[in-house]
Amino acid sequence: MTWELPSNIALPVFAAMLLVGIYLILKLSKSQTNKVSSLRLFIQINSVITIFMGLILGPFDTPLWRPIGPSPRSLLFGASFLKNQFPDGFSVPVLACYYSNGRTVTCALWQLQAYIFPYWNFSNGYEAIYSTSGLERIGIVIVLLVIASIILGRFFCGWLCPFGLYMDVLTRIRKTARLRHLHFSEKTNGAISQSRYIIIAVILILSVIFASYAIFGTQLVPGTTPAGPTGQAGNVGNLEQPFCLVCPMRPLCILVECALGEMKFSYISKIASGPLWTTGFYVTSINLAVLGVVTILALAYRRFWCRICPLGGLTALFSTFTPFKQIAMTRLNKNQQKCTRCGVCKRVCPTQATAVYEKKGGNVTESSCILCARCVEACPYEGALTLKVAGKTVMNSRNWLEQQ
């Protein structure tokens, strides 16, 4: 018989442990220029446990994490909360594939694609029963994304995203190897950042093309008409969600789950449409190749993927562009009188955001800023940079040069 923490106290106990860890890091860390970075790493790791592992039992009722308590995988959170209108769970702006906690939270990019094709007007999908149309569900996804982006913006990218953690781990590996990171020119970096919106447009256009029969009554791509007696849409060689085919987080998540024993690789190979080099579900040569390329580039360029991530682009769209920027609750502010333009903020930024250096003052949050607060931590001038949430200061730069 295995001891198990009761489900009604598992979350409070974990939350208490998280708060104690945060307190100890803030109090015991002696480094003035890496304290926040250590805190962020701690929160990133714990967010993987809470968001990705789902507190913490994996799929298929694997008992690996059973002592911590049952996960909410069996609970259709969206269905019970929204009266069976949104059974895939809340849309969150962090990149991860096949959340182990089932339908409590879901990758918003997957939802946007899936609700166009193949579930625009079909009621069955991934063991969920949809009582609303694809258009209504897309509306819910966008509303949830807008709300999340207005409240925290790209703080999700800097502090909570599992793939962001992977990028930071690669950075730490490079530093351990004593290798210098590379820089893009400002022009190149700006062009790379703009590619996020091209990727979003391609995703949506391809999804609409695949869903043309359901939306317009005309099949533009063979295999996209309803299939089988269930009325579920067909697929195009398992190309139901075009971005998921190339998303580097998809194979990383699955391989990590298989390594932890949460998922059997035999299941992955069984549902694939053929050999590894053909198009299939979850792990294919295509997304493995993308993961490999992104990994190599991230070792050379800090947070490379975050510069082109379409989900990060959506979050930035709803938090750093007009009219959302005017009501965004999480902001990076600069005090022009206290800034000496030493350039530290520009040098330490992992995504090479430049507004924090180039703008004279005020709100310097921009679409490339992931709100990691590395610039605030490294700035050597008291109060020159400030991170605010809902108008309240949660962190401001310190004169750590005098404190040493």
C-alpha positions as CSV (number, residue, x, y, z in Angstrom):
1,M,0.0,0.0,0.0
2,T,1.5,3.4,-1.1
3,W,1.2,6.4,1.1
4,E,-0.6,9.2,-0.6
5,L,-1.2,12.8,0.2
6,P,-4.9,13.5,0.2
7,S,-6.0,15.5,-2.9
8,N,-7.7,18.2,-0.8
9,I,-4.4,19.2,0.8
10,A,-1.9,18.4,-1.9
11,L,-2.1,21.8,-3.5
12,P,-1.9,23.8,-0.3
13,V,1.1,21.8,0.9
14,F,2.8,22.3,-2.5
15,A,2.0,26.1,-2.4
16,A,3.4,26.4,1.1
17,M,6.7,24.6,0.0
18,L,6.9,27.0,-3.0
19,L,6.5,30.1,-0.8
20,V,9.1,28.8,1.7
21,G,11.5,28.2,-1.2
22,I,11.0,31.7,-2.6
23,Y,11.6,33.2,0.9
24,L,14.8,31.2,1.4
25,I,16.2,32.2,-2.0
26,L,15.5,35.9,-1.4
27,K,16.9,35.9,2.1
28,L,19.9,33.6,1.7
29,S,21.1,34.4,-1.7
30,K,24.2,36.6,-1.4
31,S,24.6,37.6,-5.1
32,Q,23.1,40.9,-5.8
33,T,23.1,40.4,-9.6
34,N,21.8,36.8,-9.7
35,K,19.3,36.6,-6.9
36,V,16.3,37.2,-9.2
37,S,17.7,34.8,-11.7
38,S,17.9,32.1,-9.1
39,L,14.4,32.9,-8.0
40,R,13.1,32.7,-11.6
41,L,14.8,29.3,-12.1
42,F,13.1,28.0,-9.0
43,I,9.7,29.3,-10.1
44,Q,10.2,27.9,-13.6
45,I,11.0,24.4,-12.3
46,N,7.9,24.5,-10.0
47,S,5.7,25.8,-12.8
48,V,6.7,22.7,-14.8
49,I,5.5,20.6,-11.9
50,T,2.3,22.4,-11.4
51,I,1.3,23.2,-15.0
52,F,3.0,20.6,-17.1
53,M,3.0,17.6,-14.7
54,G,-0.3,18.6,-13.3
55,L,0.3,18.0,-9.6
56,I,1.6,15.6,-10.7
57,L,0.2,12.3,-12.0
58,G,0.9,11.7,-15.7
59,P,-1.4,10.3,-18.4
60,F,-2.8,6.8,-18.6
61,D,-3.1,6.6,-14.8
62,T,0.6,5.9,-14.3
63,P,1.3,5.7,-10.5
64,L,4.8,7.2,-10.7
65,W,3.9,10.4,-8.9
66,R,1.1,8.9,-6.8
67,P,2.4,9.8,-3.4
68,I,1.9,13.5,-4.1
69,G,-1.7,13.0,-4.9
70,P,-4.0,12.5,-7.8
71,S,-3.9,15.0,-10.6
72,P,-7.0,16.7,-12.0
73,R,-6.7,14.7,-15.2
74,S,-10.0,13.0,-14.7
75,L,-11.8,16.3,-14.2
76,L,-13.1,18.1,-17.2
77,F,-12.3,21.5,-15.7
78,G,-13.7,23.5,-18.6
79,A,-16.8,21.4,-18.8
80,S,-17.6,21.7,-15.1
81,F,-16.7,25.4,-15.0
82,L,-18.2,26.5,-18.3
83,K,-21.1,24.0,-18.4
84,N,-19.7,21.6,-20.9
85,Q,-18.9,24.3,-23.4
86,F,-15.1,24.3,-23.2
87,P,-14.0,20.8,-22.2
88,D,-10.3,21.1,-23.3
89,G,-9.5,23.4,-20.4
90,F,-8.3,27.0,-20.0
91,S,-6.1,28.4,-22.7
92,V,-2.6,29.4,-21.3
93,P,0.1,31.4,-23.2
94,V,2.9,28.9,-22.4
95,L,4.3,26.5,-24.9
96,A,3.9,22.8,-24.0
97,C,2.4,19.8,-25.7
98,Y,-0.1,17.3,-24.3
99,Y,-0.3,18.6,-20.7
100,S,-0.1,15.7,-18.4
101,N,-2.9,17.0,-16.2
102,G,-5.4,16.5,-18.9
103,R,-7.9,19.3,-19.5
104,T,-7.3,21.8,-16.8
105,V,-5.0,23.9,-19.0
106,T,-4.2,23.6,-22.7
107,C,-1.8,25.1,-25.1
108,A,-3.7,27.9,-26.8
109,L,-2.0,27.4,-30.2
110,W,-3.3,23.8,-30.3
111,Q,-6.8,25.0,-29.6
112,L,-6.8,27.8,-32.2
113,Q,-5.8,25.3,-34.8
114,A,-8.0,22.4,-33.7
115,Y,-11.1,24.5,-33.4
116,I,-10.7,25.5,-37.1
117,F,-9.7,22.0,-38.3
118,P,-10.8,19.4,-37.6
119,Y,-13.3,20.5,-34.9
120,W,-15.0,23.5,-36.5
121,N,-18.4,22.0,-36.4
122,F,-17.9,18.4,-35.3
123,S,-18.7,17.4,-31.7
124,N,-16.2,14.7,-31.0
125,G,-12.5,15.0,-30.5
126,Y,-9.8,13.6,-28.2
127,E,-12.5,12.1,-25.9
128,A,-14.2,15.5,-25.5
129,I,-17.8,16.3,-26.5
130,Y,-18.2,19.8,-27.8
131,S,-21.6,21.5,-27.4
132,T,-20.4,24.8,-29.0
133,S,-19.2,25.6,-32.5
134,G,-15.6,26.1,-33.4
135,L,-16.1,29.8,-33.8
136,E,-17.5,30.1,-30.3
137,R,-14.6,28.1,-28.8
138,I,-12.1,30.3,-30.8
139,G,-13.7,33.3,-29.3
140,I,-13.3,31.9,-25.8
141,V,-9.6,31.1,-26.5
142,I,-8.9,34.6,-27.7
143,V,-10.7,36.2,-24.7
144,L,-8.7,34.1,-22.3
145,L,-5.5,34.9,-24.1
146,V,-6.3,38.7,-24.0
147,I,-7.1,38.5,-20.3
148,A,-4.0,36.6,-19.4
149,S,-1.8,38.9,-21.6
150,I,-3.3,42.1,-20.1
151,I,-2.7,40.8,-16.6
152,L,0.8,39.4,-16.9
153,G,1.9,39.9,-20.5
154,R,5.1,38.0,-21.5
155,F,5.8,37.3,-17.8
156,F,4.4,33.9,-18.9
157,C,7.3,33.5,-21.3
158,G,10.0,34.6,-18.8
159,W,8.8,32.8,-15.7
160,L,6.3,30.0,-16.5
161,C,6.8,28.5,-19.9
162,P,8.4,25.0,-19.9
163,F,10.2,25.6,-23.1
164,G,11.5,28.9,-21.8
165,L,13.0,26.8,-19.0
166,Y,14.7,24.6,-21.6
167,M,16.1,27.7,-23.3
168,D,17.6,28.9,-19.9
169,V,19.0,25.5,-19.1
170,L,20.9,25.6,-22.5
171,T,22.2,29.0,-21.6
172,R,23.5,27.7,-18.3
173,I,25.2,24.8,-20.1
174,R,26.9,27.2,-22.4
175,K,28.1,29.3,-19.5
176,T,29.4,26.2,-17.7
177,A,31.4,25.4,-20.9
178,R,32.7,29.0,-20.8
179,L,31.5,29.8,-24.2
180,R,30.4,33.3,-25.2
181,H,27.0,33.8,-26.7
182,L,26.5,35.3,-30.1
183,H,24.5,38.4,-31.0
184,F,22.2,39.2,-34.0
185,S,22.4,42.7,-35.4
186,E,19.5,44.8,-34.3
187,K,18.1,44.8,-37.8
188,T,18.3,41.0,-38.0
189,N,16.9,40.5,-34.5
190,G,14.0,42.8,-35.4
191,A,13.3,40.8,-38.6
192,I,13.4,37.5,-36.6
193,S,10.9,38.9,-34.1
194,Q,8.5,39.9,-36.9
195,S,8.6,36.3,-38.2
196,R,6.4,35.4,-35.3
197,Y,3.4,37.0,-36.9
198,I,4.2,35.4,-40.3
199,I,4.1,32.0,-38.5
200,I,0.8,32.9,-36.9
201,A,-0.7,33.9,-40.3
202,V,0.6,30.7,-42.0
203,I,-0.9,28.6,-39.2
204,L,-4.3,30.1,-39.5
205,I,-4.4,30.1,-43.3
206,L,-3.4,26.5,-43.5
207,S,-6.0,25.6,-40.8
208,V,-8.7,27.4,-42.8
209,I,-7.7,25.7,-46.0
210,F,-7.9,22.3,-44.3
211,A,-11.3,23.3,-42.8
212,S,-12.7,24.6,-46.1
213,Y,-15.3,21.9,-46.4
214,A,-16.7,22.5,-42.9
215,I,-16.6,26.3,-43.2
216,F,-17.4,26.9,-46.9
217,G,-18.8,23.6,-48.1
218,T,-15.9,23.1,-50.5
219,Q,-13.1,20.6,-50.0
220,L,-9.8,22.2,-51.0
221,V,-7.6,19.4,-49.7
222,P,-8.5,15.7,-50.1
223,G,-9.3,13.9,-46.8
224,T,-10.9,16.8,-45.0
225,T,-14.6,15.7,-45.2
226,P,-16.3,14.1,-42.3
227,A,-15.0,10.6,-41.6
228,G,-16.8,7.7,-40.1
229,P,-20.2,7.3,-38.3
230,T,-19.1,9.7,-35.4
231,G,-19.1,12.7,-37.7
232,Q,-15.6,13.6,-36.7
233,A,-13.6,15.4,-39.4
234,G,-11.0,13.7,-41.4
235,N,-7.3,14.5,-41.4
236,V,-4.6,15.2,-43.9
237,G,-2.0,12.5,-43.2
238,N,-2.3,13.5,-39.5
239,L,-1.7,17.1,-40.4
240,E,-4.6,18.3,-38.3
241,Q,-2.6,21.1,-36.6
242,P,0.1,22.4,-38.9
243,F,2.2,24.2,-36.3
244,C,2.2,21.1,-34.0
245,L,4.0,19.2,-36.8
246,V,7.0,21.5,-36.5
247,C,6.7,22.7,-32.8
248,P,10.0,21.8,-31.0
249,M,8.2,21.5,-27.7
250,R,6.1,18.6,-28.9
251,P,8.9,16.0,-29.2
252,L,10.7,17.4,-26.1
253,C,7.6,17.0,-23.9
254,I,6.9,13.4,-25.2
255,L,10.5,12.3,-24.8
256,V,10.7,13.7,-21.3
257,E,7.4,12.0,-20.3
258,C,8.7,8.7,-21.8
259,A,12.0,9.1,-19.9
260,L,10.1,9.7,-16.6
261,G,7.9,6.7,-17.2
262,E,4.7,8.8,-17.6
263,M,4.1,7.7,-21.1
264,K,5.1,4.5,-23.0
265,F,7.0,5.1,-26.2
266,S,5.2,2.0,-27.6
267,Y,2.0,4.1,-27.5
268,I,3.6,6.9,-29.5
269,S,5.0,4.6,-32.1
270,K,1.7,2.7,-32.4
271,I,-0.4,5.8,-33.2
272,A,2.2,7.2,-35.7
273,S,1.1,6.8,-39.3
274,G,4.3,5.0,-40.3
275,P,8.1,5.0,-39.9
276,L,9.6,7.9,-38.0
277,W,10.5,9.8,-41.1
278,T,6.9,10.0,-42.2
279,T,4.3,12.4,-40.9
280,G,2.8,11.1,-37.7
281,F,1.5,12.0,-34.2
282,Y,3.8,13.5,-31.6
283,V,7.3,12.5,-32.5
284,T,8.5,12.6,-36.1
285,S,11.7,13.3,-37.9
286,I,10.4,16.7,-38.8
287,N,9.8,18.0,-35.3
288,L,12.9,16.2,-34.0
289,A,14.9,18.0,-36.6
290,V,13.3,21.4,-35.6
291,L,14.1,20.6,-32.0
292,G,17.7,19.8,-32.8
293,V,18.2,23.0,-34.9
294,V,16.5,25.2,-32.2
295,T,18.7,23.6,-29.5
296,I,21.9,24.3,-31.4
297,L,20.8,27.9,-32.0
298,A,19.7,28.4,-28.4
299,L,23.2,27.3,-27.3
300,A,24.6,30.1,-29.4
301,Y,21.9,32.8,-29.1
302,R,20.1,33.3,-25.7
303,R,16.4,32.4,-25.8
304,F,16.5,32.0,-29.5
305,W,13.1,30.3,-29.7
306,C,11.4,33.0,-27.7
307,R,12.3,35.5,-30.5
308,I,10.2,33.6,-33.1
309,C,7.6,31.8,-30.9
310,P,4.1,32.5,-32.3
311,L,2.5,32.0,-28.9
312,G,4.8,34.6,-27.4
313,G,3.9,36.8,-30.4
314,L,0.2,36.4,-29.6
315,T,0.9,37.3,-25.9
316,A,2.9,40.3,-27.0
317,L,0.2,41.4,-29.5
318,F,-2.3,41.5,-26.6
319,S,-0.1,43.3,-24.1
320,T,2.5,45.5,-25.9
321,F,0.5,46.9,-28.8
322,T,-2.2,49.6,-28.8
323,P,-4.8,49.5,-27.4
324,F,-3.7,46.7,-25.1
325,K,-0.5,48.4,-24.0
326,Q,-2.4,51.2,-22.4
327,I,-4.2,48.8,-20.1
328,A,-1.5,46.2,-19.6
329,M,-1.1,45.5,-15.9
330,T,2.5,44.2,-15.9
331,R,5.1,46.8,-17.1
332,L,8.7,47.5,-17.1
333,N,9.3,51.2,-16.3
334,K,12.3,53.4,-16.7
335,N,13.2,56.5,-14.7
336,Q,15.0,58.8,-17.2
337,Q,16.6,61.0,-14.5
338,K,18.3,58.0,-12.8
339,C,19.5,56.3,-16.0
340,T,23.0,57.0,-17.1
341,R,22.8,54.9,-20.3
342,C,25.6,52.6,-19.1
343,G,24.2,49.9,-21.4
344,V,24.1,47.1,-18.8
345,C,20.3,46.5,-19.4
346,K,20.9,46.1,-23.2
347,R,23.8,43.7,-22.7
348,V,22.1,41.3,-20.3
349,C,18.7,41.1,-22.1
350,P,18.4,37.5,-23.3
351,T,16.2,38.4,-26.3
352,Q,18.2,41.6,-27.3
353,A,15.2,43.9,-26.5
354,T,16.4,47.5,-27.0
355,A,13.6,49.7,-25.8
356,V,14.8,49.5,-22.2
357,Y,18.0,51.2,-23.3
358,E,16.9,53.4,-26.2
359,K,13.6,54.9,-24.8
360,K,14.0,58.0,-22.6
361,G,11.7,56.8,-19.9
362,G,8.2,55.6,-18.9
363,N,6.8,52.3,-20.0
364,V,9.6,50.5,-21.9
365,T,7.9,47.1,-22.2
366,E,8.1,45.9,-25.8
367,S,7.0,42.8,-27.8
368,S,10.5,41.2,-27.5
369,C,10.7,41.7,-23.7
370,I,9.8,38.5,-21.8
371,L,9.7,40.4,-18.5
372,C,12.4,38.2,-17.0
373,A,13.6,41.2,-15.0
374,R,17.2,40.4,-15.8
375,C,17.8,44.1,-16.7
376,V,16.2,45.3,-13.4
377,E,18.4,42.9,-11.5
378,A,21.6,43.9,-13.3
379,C,21.0,47.7,-13.4
380,P,23.4,49.3,-10.9
381,Y,21.4,52.5,-10.3
382,E,18.8,52.8,-7.5
383,G,15.2,52.9,-9.0
384,A,16.3,53.4,-12.6
385,L,14.3,50.4,-13.7
386,T,11.1,49.1,-12.0
387,L,8.9,46.1,-12.6
388,K,5.3,46.9,-11.8
389,V,2.1,44.8,-11.6
390,A,-1.2,46.7,-11.4
391,G,0.7,49.9,-10.6
392,K,2.4,48.3,-7.6
393,T,6.2,48.0,-7.6
394,V,7.3,44.4,-7.2
395,M,10.9,44.9,-8.0
396,N,13.2,47.9,-8.7
397,S,16.9,48.2,-9.5
398,R,19.4,48.5,-6.7
399,N,22.8,50.3,-6.4
400,W,24.6,47.0,-5.9
401,L,27.9,48.6,-6.7
402,E,27.9,50.5,-3.3
403,Q,26.5,47.5,-1.5
404,Q,29.5,45.3,-2.3
